[in-house]
Amino acid sequence: MLLGYPLHPPGRPEQRRDKHLPSIQRPMLIVQGGRDAFGTPAELEPILATLPRPATLHLVPGGDHSFKVPRVDPSRQTALIEEVHRTVAAWIASIVSR
């Protein structure tokens, strides 16, 4: 499980940190903010297609590297974090039940 995967340093997409990912022989869940400066979902999607095991990308719409969404009311931020918790819990349950 990768929460806010740091694909590259902010502003340096040429310094990718993904060479080791294909060697991971386990299912992966990547939870990524839509505005993550360390790697956007659009940058991660092509990498997921190359992975040998099932890999799932869960997008936190508008979220940054810490899943914070700009200028929202606190209840919406809480709801987004609760959605991440539910997604992670469901993914873990699916792995355990295999």
Biopython code that builds the backbone (N, CA, C, O; Angstrom):
import numpy as np
from Bio.PDB.StructureBuilder import StructureBuilder

atoms = [
    (1, "MET", "N", (0.851, -1.151, 0.000)),
    (1, "MET", "CA", (0.000, 0.000, 0.000)),
    (1, "MET", "C", (0.908, 1.228, 0.000)),
    (1, "MET", "O", (1.815, 1.359, 0.822)),
    (2, "LEU", "N", (0.635, 2.115, -0.941)),
    (2, "LEU", "CA", (1.441, 3.320, -1.105)),
    (2, "LEU", "C", (0.521, 4.528, -0.960)),
    (2, "LEU", "O", (-0.366, 4.741, -1.786)),
    (3, "LEU", "N", (0.730, 5.301, 0.072)),
    (3, "LEU", "CA", (-0.099, 6.478, 0.316)),
    (3, "LEU", "C", (0.690, 7.719, -0.069)),
    (3, "LEU", "O", (1.681, 8.049, 0.583)),
    (4, "GLY", "N", (0.265, 8.409, -1.116)),
    (4, "GLY", "CA", (0.991, 9.576, -1.597)),
    (4, "GLY", "C", (2.373, 9.181, -2.082)),
    (4, "GLY", "O", (3.381, 9.672, -1.574)),
    (5, "TYR", "N", (2.421, 8.294, -3.066)),
    (5, "TYR", "CA", (3.713, 7.777, -3.531)),
    (5, "TYR", "C", (4.587, 8.902, -4.090)),
    (5, "TYR", "O", (4.143, 9.647, -4.964)),
    (6, "PRO", "N", (5.834, 9.036, -3.594)),
    (6, "PRO", "CA", (6.734, 10.089, -4.082)),
    (6, "PRO", "C", (7.438, 9.659, -5.370)),
    (6, "PRO", "O", (8.600, 9.253, -5.342)),
    (7, "LEU", "N", (6.741, 9.749, -6.475)),
    (7, "LEU", "CA", (7.292, 9.320, -7.761)),
    (7, "LEU", "C", (8.533, 10.115, -8.137)),
    (7, "LEU", "O", (9.472, 9.567, -8.715)),
    (8, "HIS", "N", (8.544, 11.395, -7.813)),
    (8, "HIS", "CA", (9.692, 12.253, -8.112)),
    (8, "HIS", "C", (9.660, 13.448, -7.164)),
    (8, "HIS", "O", (8.615, 13.749, -6.586)),
    (9, "PRO", "N", (10.794, 14.135, -6.997)),
    (9, "PRO", "CA", (10.762, 15.358, -6.194)),
    (9, "PRO", "C", (9.863, 16.399, -6.865)),
    (9, "PRO", "O", (9.767, 16.428, -8.092)),
    (10, "PRO", "N", (9.210, 17.245, -6.083)),
    (10, "PRO", "CA", (8.353, 18.274, -6.680)),
    (10, "PRO", "C", (9.119, 19.118, -7.707)),
    (10, "PRO", "O", (10.222, 19.600, -7.446)),
    (11, "GLY", "N", (8.507, 19.276, -8.864)),
    (11, "GLY", "CA", (9.101, 20.075, -9.922)),
    (11, "GLY", "C", (10.224, 19.400, -10.685)),
    (11, "GLY", "O", (10.855, 20.029, -11.535)),
    (12, "ARG", "N", (10.490, 18.123, -10.399)),
    (12, "ARG", "CA", (11.578, 17.398, -11.063)),
    (12, "ARG", "C", (11.097, 16.041, -11.589)),
    (12, "ARG", "O", (11.586, 15.004, -11.142)),
    (13, "PRO", "N", (10.165, 16.036, -12.514)),
    (13, "PRO", "CA", (9.613, 14.767, -13.001)),
    (13, "PRO", "C", (10.634, 13.873, -13.697)),
    (13, "PRO", "O", (10.387, 12.680, -13.875)),
    (14, "GLU", "N", (11.771, 14.428, -14.091)),
    (14, "GLU", "CA", (12.805, 13.612, -14.734)),
    (14, "GLU", "C", (13.555, 12.741, -13.724)),
    (14, "GLU", "O", (14.276, 11.826, -14.123)),
    (15, "GLN", "N", (13.399, 13.007, -12.425)),
    (15, "GLN", "CA", (14.072, 12.230, -11.380)),
    (15, "GLN", "C", (13.116, 11.197, -10.775)),
    (15, "GLN", "O", (12.881, 11.186, -9.567)),
    (16, "ARG", "N", (12.581, 10.346, -11.620)),
    (16, "ARG", "CA", (11.571, 9.377, -11.176)),
    (16, "ARG", "C", (12.161, 8.314, -10.260)),
    (16, "ARG", "O", (13.326, 7.932, -10.367)),
    (17, "ARG", "N", (11.303, 7.854, -9.355)),
    (17, "ARG", "CA", (11.660, 6.816, -8.381)),
    (17, "ARG", "C", (10.716, 5.631, -8.553)),
    (17, "ARG", "O", (9.935, 5.313, -7.656)),
    (18, "ASP", "N", (10.793, 4.987, -9.704)),
    (18, "ASP", "CA", (9.862, 3.885, -9.944)),
    (18, "ASP", "C", (10.522, 2.628, -10.484)),
    (18, "ASP", "O", (9.823, 1.659, -10.780)),
    (19, "LYS", "N", (11.833, 2.607, -10.623)),
    (19, "LYS", "CA", (12.500, 1.442, -11.220)),
    (19, "LYS", "C", (12.274, 0.164, -10.419)),
    (19, "LYS", "O", (12.241, -0.921, -10.998)),
    (20, "HIS", "N", (12.120, 0.268, -9.122)),
    (20, "HIS", "CA", (11.947, -0.907, -8.271)),
    (20, "HIS", "C", (10.510, -1.452, -8.272)),
    (20, "HIS", "O", (10.295, -2.604, -7.894)),
    (21, "LEU", "N", (9.555, -0.668, -8.676)),
    (21, "LEU", "CA", (8.152, -1.083, -8.561)),
    (21, "LEU", "C", (7.839, -2.387, -9.300)),
    (21, "LEU", "O", (7.124, -3.220, -8.743)),
    (22, "PRO", "N", (8.332, -2.609, -10.521)),
    (22, "PRO", "CA", (8.013, -3.875, -11.194)),
    (22, "PRO", "C", (8.544, -5.118, -10.474)),
    (22, "PRO", "O", (8.061, -6.222, -10.723)),
    (23, "SER", "N", (9.524, -4.955, -9.590)),
    (23, "SER", "CA", (10.055, -6.116, -8.870)),
    (23, "SER", "C", (9.186, -6.515, -7.681)),
    (23, "SER", "O", (9.400, -7.578, -7.098)),
    (24, "ILE", "N", (8.227, -5.699, -7.315)),
    (24, "ILE", "CA", (7.333, -6.023, -6.196)),
    (24, "ILE", "C", (6.319, -7.057, -6.672)),
    (24, "ILE", "O", (5.539, -6.806, -7.590)),
    (25, "GLN", "N", (6.344, -8.198, -6.044)),
    (25, "GLN", "CA", (5.491, -9.310, -6.456)),
    (25, "GLN", "C", (4.258, -9.449, -5.566)),
    (25, "GLN", "O", (3.851, -10.560, -5.228)),
    (26, "ARG", "N", (3.690, -8.358, -5.204)),
    (26, "ARG", "CA", (2.485, -8.340, -4.366)),
    (26, "ARG", "C", (1.496, -7.342, -4.952)),
    (26, "ARG", "O", (1.894, -6.405, -5.644)),
    (27, "PRO", "N", (0.206, -7.537, -4.677)),
    (27, "PRO", "CA", (-0.776, -6.536, -5.102)),
    (27, "PRO", "C", (-0.451, -5.185, -4.461)),
    (27, "PRO", "O", (0.071, -5.114, -3.348)),
    (28, "MET", "N", (-0.769, -4.133, -5.182)),
    (28, "MET", "CA", (-0.477, -2.788, -4.686)),
    (28, "MET", "C", (-1.710, -1.904, -4.772)),
    (28, "MET", "O", (-2.484, -1.974, -5.726)),
    (29, "LEU", "N", (-1.870, -1.083, -3.767)),
    (29, "LEU", "CA", (-2.850, -0.005, -3.782)),
    (29, "LEU", "C", (-2.058, 1.285, -3.669)),
    (29, "LEU", "O", (-1.277, 1.469, -2.734)),
    (30, "ILE", "N", (-2.265, 2.174, -4.626)),
    (30, "ILE", "CA", (-1.637, 3.489, -4.583)),
    (30, "ILE", "C", (-2.750, 4.511, -4.403)),
    (30, "ILE", "O", (-3.638, 4.633, -5.248)),
    (31, "VAL", "N", (-2.696, 5.243, -3.299)),
    (31, "VAL", "CA", (-3.659, 6.309, -3.033)),
    (31, "VAL", "C", (-2.917, 7.617, -3.290)),
    (31, "VAL", "O", (-1.919, 7.914, -2.633)),
    (32, "GLN", "N", (-3.407, 8.387, -4.240)),
    (32, "GLN", "CA", (-2.673, 9.571, -4.685)),
    (32, "GLN", "C", (-3.610, 10.761, -4.795)),
    (32, "GLN", "O", (-4.726, 10.646, -5.302)),
    (33, "GLY", "N", (-3.144, 11.900, -4.317)),
    (33, "GLY", "CA", (-3.895, 13.139, -4.475)),
    (33, "GLY", "C", (-3.835, 13.625, -5.912)),
    (33, "GLY", "O", (-2.806, 13.494, -6.575)),
    (34, "GLY", "N", (-4.916, 14.174, -6.382)),
    (34, "GLY", "CA", (-4.980, 14.670, -7.752)),
    (34, "GLY", "C", (-4.029, 15.819, -8.031)),
    (34, "GLY", "O", (-3.684, 16.076, -9.184)),
    (35, "ARG", "N", (-3.597, 16.522, -6.968)),
    (35, "ARG", "CA", (-2.656, 17.631, -7.124)),
    (35, "ARG", "C", (-1.316, 17.328, -6.463)),
    (35, "ARG", "O", (-0.598, 18.254, -6.084)),
    (36, "ASP", "N", (-0.971, 16.074, -6.321)),
    (36, "ASP", "CA", (0.264, 15.706, -5.625)),
    (36, "ASP", "C", (1.480, 16.167, -6.422)),
    (36, "ASP", "O", (1.698, 15.711, -7.544)),
    (37, "ALA", "N", (2.267, 17.066, -5.846)),
    (37, "ALA", "CA", (3.456, 17.593, -6.523)),
    (37, "ALA", "C", (4.561, 16.551, -6.646)),
    (37, "ALA", "O", (5.510, 16.744, -7.406)),
    (38, "PHE", "N", (4.447, 15.443, -5.903)),
    (38, "PHE", "CA", (5.435, 14.369, -5.975)),
    (38, "PHE", "C", (5.093, 13.345, -7.064)),
    (38, "PHE", "O", (5.855, 12.407, -7.296)),
    (39, "GLY", "N", (3.965, 13.523, -7.720)),
    (39, "GLY", "CA", (3.551, 12.615, -8.788)),
    (39, "GLY", "C", (2.044, 12.622, -8.924)),
    (39, "GLY", "O", (1.322, 12.284, -7.986)),
    (40, "THR", "N", (1.577, 13.007, -10.091)),
    (40, "THR", "CA", (0.136, 13.061, -10.317)),
    (40, "THR", "C", (-0.386, 11.683, -10.708)),
    (40, "THR", "O", (0.386, 10.828, -11.142)),
    (41, "PRO", "N", (-1.677, 11.463, -10.557)),
    (41, "PRO", "CA", (-2.250, 10.208, -11.037)),
    (41, "PRO", "C", (-1.954, 9.974, -12.518)),
    (41, "PRO", "O", (-1.722, 8.837, -12.928)),
    (42, "ALA", "N", (-1.961, 11.028, -13.317)),
    (42, "ALA", "CA", (-1.662, 10.874, -14.749)),
    (42, "ALA", "C", (-0.239, 10.371, -14.970)),
    (42, "ALA", "O", (0.018, 9.654, -15.937)),
    (43, "GLU", "N", (0.678, 10.734, -14.092)),
    (43, "GLU", "CA", (2.053, 10.235, -14.200)),
    (43, "GLU", "C", (2.158, 8.790, -13.725)),
    (43, "GLU", "O", (3.000, 8.037, -14.214)),
    (44, "LEU", "N", (1.317, 8.399, -12.786)),
    (44, "LEU", "CA", (1.373, 7.044, -12.237)),
    (44, "LEU", "C", (0.636, 6.011, -13.089)),
    (44, "LEU", "O", (1.035, 4.847, -13.118)),
    (45, "GLU", "N", (-0.416, 6.410, -13.775)),
    (45, "GLU", "CA", (-1.229, 5.447, -14.532)),
    (45, "GLU", "C", (-0.421, 4.610, -15.519)),
    (45, "GLU", "O", (-0.614, 3.394, -15.551)),
    (46, "PRO", "N", (0.477, 5.188, -16.331)),
    (46, "PRO", "CA", (1.245, 4.347, -17.252)),
    (46, "PRO", "C", (2.168, 3.360, -16.532)),
    (46, "PRO", "O", (2.442, 2.278, -17.050)),
    (47, "ILE", "N", (2.641, 3.724, -15.354)),
    (47, "ILE", "CA", (3.506, 2.834, -14.583)),
    (47, "ILE", "C", (2.713, 1.640, -14.088)),
    (47, "ILE", "O", (3.215, 0.516, -14.107)),
    (48, "LEU", "N", (1.479, 1.863, -13.644)),
    (48, "LEU", "CA", (0.644, 0.774, -13.157)),
    (48, "LEU", "C", (0.456, -0.301, -14.214)),
    (48, "LEU", "O", (0.407, -1.489, -13.895)),
    (49, "ALA", "N", (0.354, 0.105, -15.451)),
    (49, "ALA", "CA", (0.147, -0.859, -16.538)),
    (49, "ALA", "C", (1.337, -1.788, -16.717)),
    (49, "ALA", "O", (1.190, -2.856, -17.312)),
    (50, "THR", "N", (2.511, -1.415, -16.221)),
    (50, "THR", "CA", (3.712, -2.235, -16.392)),
    (50, "THR", "C", (3.959, -3.172, -15.217)),
    (50, "THR", "O", (4.871, -3.996, -15.273)),
    (51, "LEU", "N", (3.182, -3.065, -14.174)),
    (51, "LEU", "CA", (3.441, -3.852, -12.974)),
    (51, "LEU", "C", (2.928, -5.278, -13.125)),
    (51, "LEU", "O", (1.865, -5.499, -13.706)),
    (52, "PRO", "N", (3.688, -6.258, -12.598)),
    (52, "PRO", "CA", (3.325, -7.658, -12.791)),
    (52, "PRO", "C", (2.132, -8.128, -11.974)),
    (52, "PRO", "O", (1.461, -9.082, -12.368)),
    (53, "ARG", "N", (1.859, -7.503, -10.881)),
    (53, "ARG", "CA", (0.745, -7.902, -10.015)),
    (53, "ARG", "C", (-0.382, -6.887, -10.134)),
    (53, "ARG", "O", (-0.172, -5.784, -10.638)),
    (54, "PRO", "N", (-1.571, -7.248, -9.676)),
    (54, "PRO", "CA", (-2.645, -6.252, -9.708)),
    (54, "PRO", "C", (-2.237, -4.993, -8.941)),
    (54, "PRO", "O", (-1.772, -5.054, -7.803)),
    (55, "ALA", "N", (-2.424, -3.877, -9.588)),
    (55, "ALA", "CA", (-2.137, -2.587, -8.962)),
    (55, "ALA", "C", (-3.351, -1.697, -9.168)),
    (55, "ALA", "O", (-3.892, -1.599, -10.269)),
    (56, "THR", "N", (-3.765, -1.056, -8.094)),
    (56, "THR", "CA", (-4.948, -0.209, -8.121)),
    (56, "THR", "C", (-4.546, 1.205, -7.749)),
    (56, "THR", "O", (-3.788, 1.416, -6.802)),
    (57, "LEU", "N", (-5.053, 2.165, -8.494)),
    (57, "LEU", "CA", (-4.822, 3.573, -8.191)),
    (57, "LEU", "C", (-6.130, 4.170, -7.702)),
    (57, "LEU", "O", (-7.143, 4.124, -8.401)),
    (58, "HIS", "N", (-6.106, 4.732, -6.499)),
    (58, "HIS", "CA", (-7.269, 5.428, -5.951)),
    (58, "HIS", "C", (-6.943, 6.910, -5.913)),
    (58, "HIS", "O", (-5.969, 7.323, -5.283)),
    (59, "LEU", "N", (-7.746, 7.695, -6.576)),
    (59, "LEU", "CA", (-7.538, 9.136, -6.677)),
    (59, "LEU", "C", (-8.287, 9.867, -5.572)),
    (59, "LEU", "O", (-9.464, 9.605, -5.325)),
    (60, "VAL", "N", (-7.592, 10.785, -4.912)),
    (60, "VAL", "CA", (-8.218, 11.704, -3.968)),
    (60, "VAL", "C", (-8.383, 13.021, -4.731)),
    (60, "VAL", "O", (-7.424, 13.781, -4.860)),
    (61, "PRO", "N", (-9.588, 13.297, -5.237)),
    (61, "PRO", "CA", (-9.791, 14.474, -6.089)),
    (61, "PRO", "C", (-9.381, 15.774, -5.403)),
    (61, "PRO", "O", (-9.848, 16.085, -4.308)),
    (62, "GLY", "N", (-8.510, 16.520, -6.055)),
    (62, "GLY", "CA", (-8.075, 17.804, -5.534)),
    (62, "GLY", "C", (-7.080, 17.733, -4.398)),
    (62, "GLY", "O", (-6.611, 18.766, -3.921)),
    (63, "GLY", "N", (-6.747, 16.522, -3.952)),
    (63, "GLY", "CA", (-5.847, 16.374, -2.814)),
    (63, "GLY", "C", (-4.392, 16.592, -3.179)),
    (63, "GLY", "O", (-3.968, 16.318, -4.302)),
    (64, "ASP", "N", (-3.630, 17.092, -2.208)),
    (64, "ASP", "CA", (-2.195, 17.244, -2.411)),
    (64, "ASP", "C", (-1.488, 15.985, -1.911)),
    (64, "ASP", "O", (-2.115, 14.934, -1.777)),
    (65, "HIS", "N", (-0.191, 16.084, -1.636)),
    (65, "HIS", "CA", (0.580, 14.919, -1.195)),
    (65, "HIS", "C", (0.058, 14.343, 0.125)),
    (65, "HIS", "O", (0.198, 13.148, 0.383)),
    (66, "SER", "N", (-0.539, 15.195, 0.952)),
    (66, "SER", "CA", (-1.113, 14.763, 2.233)),
    (66, "SER", "C", (-2.626, 14.613, 2.158)),
    (66, "SER", "O", (-3.296, 14.479, 3.182)),
    (67, "PHE", "N", (-3.161, 14.637, 0.938)),
    (67, "PHE", "CA", (-4.594, 14.522, 0.663)),
    (67, "PHE", "C", (-5.393, 15.735, 1.125)),
    (67, "PHE", "O", (-6.617, 15.661, 1.239)),
    (68, "LYS", "N", (-4.723, 16.839, 1.388)),
    (68, "LYS", "CA", (-5.438, 18.060, 1.760)),
    (68, "LYS", "C", (-5.976, 18.727, 0.503)),
    (68, "LYS", "O", (-5.299, 18.820, -0.520)),
    (69, "VAL", "N", (-7.212, 19.187, 0.617)),
    (69, "VAL", "CA", (-7.886, 19.853, -0.495)),
    (69, "VAL", "C", (-7.948, 21.341, -0.166)),
    (69, "VAL", "O", (-8.307, 21.704, 0.954)),
    (70, "PRO", "N", (-7.607, 22.209, -1.119)),
    (70, "PRO", "CA", (-7.588, 23.641, -0.820)),
    (70, "PRO", "C", (-8.981, 24.216, -0.595)),
    (70, "PRO", "O", (-9.941, 23.855, -1.276)),
    (71, "ARG", "N", (-9.063, 25.106, 0.363)),
    (71, "ARG", "CA", (-10.259, 25.921, 0.595)),
    (71, "ARG", "C", (-11.572, 25.135, 0.628)),
    (71, "ARG", "O", (-12.526, 25.471, -0.075)),
    (72, "VAL", "N", (-11.607, 24.121, 1.425)),
    (72, "VAL", "CA", (-12.876, 23.397, 1.580)),
    (72, "VAL", "C", (-13.308, 23.494, 3.035)),
    (72, "VAL", "O", (-12.511, 23.774, 3.930)),
    (73, "ASP", "N", (-14.583, 23.256, 3.237)),
    (73, "ASP", "CA", (-15.032, 23.252, 4.621)),
    (73, "ASP", "C", (-14.503, 21.989, 5.299)),
    (73, "ASP", "O", (-14.290, 20.970, 4.642)),
    (74, "PRO", "N", (-14.293, 22.058, 6.606)),
    (74, "PRO", "CA", (-13.697, 20.932, 7.324)),
    (74, "PRO", "C", (-14.465, 19.621, 7.160)),
    (74, "PRO", "O", (-13.858, 18.550, 7.169)),
    (75, "SER", "N", (-15.778, 19.688, 7.012)),
    (75, "SER", "CA", (-16.545, 18.444, 6.883)),
    (75, "SER", "C", (-16.226, 17.736, 5.565)),
    (75, "SER", "O", (-16.226, 16.506, 5.518)),
    (76, "ARG", "N", (-15.957, 18.486, 4.500)),
    (76, "ARG", "CA", (-15.594, 17.855, 3.222)),
    (76, "ARG", "C", (-14.211, 17.213, 3.321)),
    (76, "ARG", "O", (-13.999, 16.112, 2.813)),
    (77, "GLN", "N", (-13.274, 17.895, 3.972)),
    (77, "GLN", "CA", (-11.936, 17.318, 4.152)),
    (77, "GLN", "C", (-12.032, 16.032, 4.960)),
    (77, "GLN", "O", (-11.394, 15.033, 4.628)),
    (78, "THR", "N", (-12.826, 16.060, 6.015)),
    (78, "THR", "CA", (-13.018, 14.863, 6.832)),
    (78, "THR", "C", (-13.626, 13.741, 6.007)),
    (78, "THR", "O", (-13.210, 12.589, 6.130)),
    (79, "ALA", "N", (-14.599, 14.058, 5.172)),
    (79, "ALA", "CA", (-15.235, 13.040, 4.329)),
    (79, "ALA", "C", (-14.236, 12.426, 3.352)),
    (79, "ALA", "O", (-14.280, 11.221, 3.104)),
    (80, "LEU", "N", (-13.341, 13.235, 2.796)),
    (80, "LEU", "CA", (-12.328, 12.700, 1.879)),
    (80, "LEU", "C", (-11.381, 11.742, 2.595)),
    (80, "LEU", "O", (-11.043, 10.684, 2.063)),
    (81, "ILE", "N", (-10.957, 12.110, 3.797)),
    (81, "ILE", "CA", (-10.058, 11.240, 4.561)),
    (81, "ILE", "C", (-10.777, 9.955, 4.962)),
    (81, "ILE", "O", (-10.184, 8.877, 4.931)),
    (82, "GLU", "N", (-12.041, 10.062, 5.332)),
    (82, "GLU", "CA", (-12.809, 8.858, 5.665)),
    (82, "GLU", "C", (-12.945, 7.953, 4.447)),
    (82, "GLU", "O", (-12.918, 6.729, 4.582)),
    (83, "GLU", "N", (-13.093, 8.538, 3.258)),
    (83, "GLU", "CA", (-13.148, 7.735, 2.035)),
    (83, "GLU", "C", (-11.832, 6.997, 1.815)),
    (83, "GLU", "O", (-11.833, 5.832, 1.416)),
    (84, "VAL", "N", (-10.716, 7.664, 2.072)),
    (84, "VAL", "CA", (-9.412, 7.000, 1.961)),
    (84, "VAL", "C", (-9.351, 5.836, 2.942)),
    (84, "VAL", "O", (-8.901, 4.749, 2.578)),
    (85, "HIS", "N", (-9.790, 6.041, 4.167)),
    (85, "HIS", "CA", (-9.794, 4.968, 5.172)),
    (85, "HIS", "C", (-10.627, 3.782, 4.704)),
    (85, "HIS", "O", (-10.193, 2.636, 4.817)),
    (86, "ARG", "N", (-11.821, 4.051, 4.180)),
    (86, "ARG", "CA", (-12.690, 2.964, 3.698)),
    (86, "ARG", "C", (-12.042, 2.226, 2.529)),
    (86, "ARG", "O", (-12.101, 0.999, 2.457)),
    (87, "THR", "N", (-11.426, 2.970, 1.617)),
    (87, "THR", "CA", (-10.769, 2.358, 0.462)),
    (87, "THR", "C", (-9.637, 1.447, 0.913)),
    (87, "THR", "O", (-9.514, 0.317, 0.439)),
    (88, "VAL", "N", (-8.817, 1.937, 1.821)),
    (88, "VAL", "CA", (-7.697, 1.145, 2.332)),
    (88, "VAL", "C", (-8.215, -0.096, 3.058)),
    (88, "VAL", "O", (-7.702, -1.195, 2.844)),
    (89, "ALA", "N", (-9.216, 0.067, 3.907)),
    (89, "ALA", "CA", (-9.766, -1.072, 4.649)),
    (89, "ALA", "C", (-10.345, -2.119, 3.709)),
    (89, "ALA", "O", (-10.138, -3.315, 3.913)),
    (90, "ALA", "N", (-11.065, -1.687, 2.687)),
    (90, "ALA", "CA", (-11.643, -2.633, 1.727)),
    (90, "ALA", "C", (-10.550, -3.349, 0.948)),
    (90, "ALA", "O", (-10.665, -4.545, 0.680)),
    (91, "TRP", "N", (-9.501, -2.638, 0.586)),
    (91, "TRP", "CA", (-8.394, -3.256, -0.150)),
    (91, "TRP", "C", (-7.693, -4.297, 0.718)),
    (91, "TRP", "O", (-7.400, -5.400, 0.256)),
    (92, "ILE", "N", (-7.424, -3.947, 1.976)),
    (92, "ILE", "CA", (-6.795, -4.905, 2.891)),
    (92, "ILE", "C", (-7.678, -6.131, 3.055)),
    (92, "ILE", "O", (-7.183, -7.258, 3.016)),
    (93, "ALA", "N", (-8.972, -5.929, 3.237)),
    (93, "ALA", "CA", (-9.893, -7.061, 3.383)),
    (93, "ALA", "C", (-9.872, -7.948, 2.147)),
    (93, "ALA", "O", (-9.950, -9.171, 2.262)),
    (94, "SER", "N", (-9.768, -7.349, 0.973)),
    (94, "SER", "CA", (-9.737, -8.157, -0.253)),
    (94, "SER", "C", (-8.452, -8.970, -0.351)),
    (94, "SER", "O", (-8.462, -10.074, -0.895)),
    (95, "ILE", "N", (-7.354, -8.445, 0.165)),
    (95, "ILE", "CA", (-6.077, -9.166, 0.147)),
    (95, "ILE", "C", (-6.106, -10.306, 1.155)),
    (95, "ILE", "O", (-5.677, -11.419, 0.850)),
    (96, "VAL", "N", (-6.606, -10.038, 2.340)),
    (96, "VAL", "CA", (-6.657, -11.045, 3.401)),
    (96, "VAL", "C", (-7.567, -12.200, 3.013)),
    (96, "VAL", "O", (-7.302, -13.346, 3.377)),
    (97, "SER", "N", (-8.633, -11.912, 2.282)),
    (97, "SER", "CA", (-9.602, -12.961, 1.940)),
    (97, "SER", "C", (-9.150, -13.839, 0.778)),
    (97, "SER", "O", (-9.846, -14.793, 0.430)),
    (98, "ARG", "N", (-8.019, -13.546, 0.177)),
    (98, "ARG", "CA", (-7.538, -14.364, -0.956)),
    (98, "ARG", "C", (-6.999, -15.685, -0.504)),
    (98, "ARG", "O", (-6.558, -16.486, -1.328)),
]
sb = StructureBuilder()
sb.init_structure("model")
sb.init_model(0)
sb.init_chain("A")
sb.init_seg("    ")
for serial, (resi, resn, name, xyz) in enumerate(atoms, 1):
    if name == "N":
        sb.init_residue(resn, " ", resi, " ")
    sb.init_atom(name, np.array(xyz, "f"), 0.0, 1.0, " ", f" {name:<3s}", serial, name[0])
structure = sb.get_structure()
